[in-house]
Amino acid sequence: MGVPTRPLAGALESVALAESLGDPFTLSLGLAAAATVHVWRRDPANALAFARRGMQVSSDAGSGLGLTRSASIFYLASVELDQVPAVIALAELDKVLPVNAASRAGRTSSALAVIEIAARAGQVERALTEISETLAYADQYDERAWEPELHRLHGELLTKTEPGAAQQSYARALELARGQGSRSLELRAALSLHRIASHSDKATSLESVRRIYEAFSEGSTTGDLIDAKSLIDKASV
């Protein structure tokens, strides 16, 4: 919703509460949530730390859901920090995901990690297949929170080979995010659309980025807001 600081406080509070209750299952989900918040704030180092602990607690508690959620963040953060090659990270994640196959609740969230890691590994077809299957899953089960980001990632995969289709995917992501009131995903989509916009459309796409950026009241040190401010500042020079 455009408040990237408050979710972090809530996630840390949930971890502390689970620890005080001595409930490993709840703690596994709390750690996974904290890792997820950090990765969406584009803070892979902290995401990695929480995800690593989440994997251990989940394994000890027998929580397949906690394990798959933490593992997806762990391997994505590991790749982003250049600690594990993307090909190896994807292979390791593929070993973990079947653990929670009986209950695929939250599949759209873990799928985002698979898509990004596959793309970094050069496995474009795998990433595109994952997007297609996850969008179908989201439609079937009405799990739509990350639907805009799925369309944006689809655009990222097509930018070099099919720029026209990529632009359509970005526009769809922007439309969905705006309709959901998902300001953070709206900003990501607007940034992607601006990068691929033609010279004649740059002013319009920049104004979209500026409008969304100015609607944020917190989180100025998070990755997406830093990118947006840098873009706006350069255009003002």
C-alpha positions in Angstrom: 0.0 0.0 0.0 3.0 2.3 0.0 4.0 2.0 3.6 7.2 -0.2 3.5 8.4 0.7 7.0 5.4 -0.5 9.0 5.3 -4.1 7.7 8.9 -4.6 9.0 7.9 -3.5 12.5 4.9 -5.9 12.3 7.0 -8.8 11.1 9.6 -8.3 13.8 6.9 -8.1 16.4 5.4 -11.4 15.2 8.8 -13.1 15.5 9.2 -11.8 19.0 5.7 -12.9 20.0 6.2 -16.4 18.5 9.5 -16.7 20.4 7.8 -15.7 23.7 5.1 -18.4 23.1 7.6 -21.1 22.4 5.6 -22.1 19.4 8.0 -23.3 16.6 5.3 -23.6 13.9 4.2 -20.0 14.4 7.8 -18.9 14.7 8.6 -20.5 11.3 5.9 -18.5 9.6 7.0 -15.3 11.4 10.6 -15.7 10.3 9.4 -16.4 6.7 7.3 -13.2 6.9 10.2 -11.1 8.2 12.4 -12.5 5.4 9.8 -11.7 2.8 9.4 -8.1 4.0 13.1 -7.6 3.8 13.4 -9.0 0.3 10.6 -6.8 -0.9 12.4 -3.8 0.7 15.3 -5.0 -1.4 17.5 -5.8 1.6 18.8 -9.2 0.7 21.4 -9.4 3.6 18.7 -9.2 6.3 16.3 -11.3 4.2 19.0 -14.0 4.0 19.5 -14.0 7.8 15.8 -14.4 8.6 15.3 -17.0 5.9 18.2 -19.1 7.0 16.8 -19.2 10.6 13.3 -19.8 9.2 14.5 -22.8 7.3 16.1 -24.3 10.4 13.1 -23.7 12.6 10.7 -25.0 10.0 12.7 -28.2 9.6 12.8 -28.7 13.3 9.0 -28.0 13.6 8.1 -30.1 10.6 6.5 -27.1 8.9 6.5 -27.7 5.2 4.8 -24.3 4.6 7.3 -22.4 6.6 10.2 -24.3 4.9 9.1 -23.5 1.4 8.4 -19.9 2.2 11.8 -19.3 3.9 13.7 -21.4 1.3 12.4 -19.4 -1.6 13.6 -16.2 0.0 16.9 -17.8 1.1 17.9 -18.9 -2.3 16.7 -15.7 -4.0 18.7 -13.6 -1.5 21.7 -15.9 -1.9 21.7 -15.3 -5.7 21.3 -11.5 -5.3 24.3 -11.4 -2.9 26.3 -13.6 -5.3 26.8 -16.2 -2.7 25.3 -19.1 -4.7 25.2 -19.4 -8.6 21.6 -19.1 -9.9 21.7 -22.5 -11.5 22.6 -24.2 -8.2 20.1 -22.1 -6.2 17.3 -23.1 -8.6 18.2 -26.8 -8.3 18.3 -26.6 -4.5 15.0 -24.8 -4.4 13.4 -27.4 -6.6 14.3 -30.0 -4.0 12.5 -28.1 -1.3 9.3 -27.0 -3.0 7.7 -30.5 -3.2 7.8 -30.6 0.6 4.6 -28.5 0.7 3.1 -29.9 -2.5 0.0 -31.1 -0.6 -0.9 -27.5 0.3 0.1 -24.9 -2.3 -1.3 -22.0 -0.3 0.8 -19.0 -1.1 2.2 -20.5 -4.3 2.2 -17.1 -6.0 4.7 -15.7 -3.4 7.2 -18.6 -3.7 6.8 -18.7 -7.5 8.2 -15.1 -7.7 11.5 -16.4 -6.3 11.6 -19.3 -8.7 10.9 -16.9 -11.7 13.6 -14.5 -10.7 16.2 -17.2 -10.0 15.4 -19.0 -13.3 15.7 -15.7 -15.2 19.1 -15.0 -13.6 20.2 -18.6 -14.5 19.3 -17.9 -18.1 16.4 -20.4 -18.0 13.9 -18.0 -19.7 11.5 -20.8 -20.8 11.4 -22.1 -17.3 10.6 -18.7 -16.0 7.9 -18.0 -18.6 6.3 -21.4 -17.9 6.3 -20.7 -14.1 4.6 -17.3 -14.8 1.9 -18.9 -17.0 1.2 -21.6 -14.5 1.2 -19.3 -11.5 -1.2 -16.8 -13.2 -3.5 -19.7 -13.9 -3.3 -20.8 -10.2 -4.0 -17.2 -9.1 -7.0 -17.1 -11.3 -8.3 -20.4 -10.1 -7.9 -19.8 -6.4 -8.3 -16.0 -6.4 -4.8 -15.5 -4.9 -4.1 -12.2 -6.6 -1.8 -10.2 -4.3 1.3 -10.7 -6.5 -0.5 -10.8 -9.8 0.8 -7.4 -10.9 4.4 -8.5 -10.2 3.9 -11.6 -12.2 2.9 -9.5 -15.2 5.9 -7.2 -14.6 8.3 -10.0 -14.5 6.8 -11.4 -17.7 7.6 -8.0 -19.3 11.2 -8.2 -18.0 11.7 -11.5 -19.7 10.4 -10.2 -23.0 12.1 -6.8 -23.0 15.0 -7.7 -25.3 13.2 -10.1 -27.6 9.6 -8.7 -27.8 9.6 -5.1 -26.6 6.0 -4.6 -27.7 4.7 -7.5 -25.7 6.9 -6.4 -22.8 5.3 -3.0 -22.8 1.9 -4.6 -22.8 2.8 -6.7 -19.7 4.1 -3.7 -17.9 1.0 -1.7 -18.7 -1.1 -4.6 -17.4 0.9 -4.8 -14.2 0.4 -1.1 -13.7 -3.3 -1.4 -14.3 -3.7 -4.3 -11.9 -1.6 -2.7 -9.1 -3.5 0.5 -9.4 -6.8 -1.3 -9.2 -5.6 -3.2 -6.1 -4.3 -0.1 -4.4 -0.9 -1.8 -4.4 1.3 1.3 -4.5 4.6 -0.5 -4.2 3.9 -2.8 -7.1 2.5 0.1 -9.0 5.8 2.0 -8.6 7.8 -1.1 -9.8 5.6 -1.4 -12.9 5.8 2.3 -13.6 9.6 2.2 -13.4 9.8 -0.8 -15.7 7.4 0.9 -18.2 9.5 4.1 -18.2 12.7 2.2 -18.9 11.2 0.7 -22.1 9.2 3.7 -23.2 9.9 5.4 -26.5 11.5 8.9 -26.5 8.1 10.5 -27.2 6.5 8.7 -24.2 9.3 9.3 -21.7 7.7 12.5 -20.3 4.4 10.8 -19.6 5.9 7.7 -18.1 8.2 9.8 -15.9 5.2 11.8 -14.6 3.6 8.5 -13.7 6.6 7.5 -11.7 6.7 10.9 -10.0 3.0 10.8 -9.1 3.3 7.4 -7.5 6.6 8.3 -5.7 5.1 11.4 -4.2 2.3 9.3 -2.7 4.7 7.5 -0.4 5.1 8.9 3.1 7.8 6.5 4.4 10.4 4.0 3.2 12.7 6.5 1.4 15.7 4.2 2.0 14.1 1.1 0.3 15.3 0.1 -3.1 12.4 1.0 -5.3 12.0 4.5 -3.8 15.8 5.1 -4.2 15.5 4.2 -7.9 12.5 6.4 -8.4 14.1 9.4 -6.7 17.3 8.9 -8.7 15.3 8.9 -11.9 13.3 11.9 -11.0 16.4 13.9 -9.8 18.3 13.1 -13.1 15.3 14.4 -15.1 15.3 17.6 -13.1 18.9 18.4 -13.9 
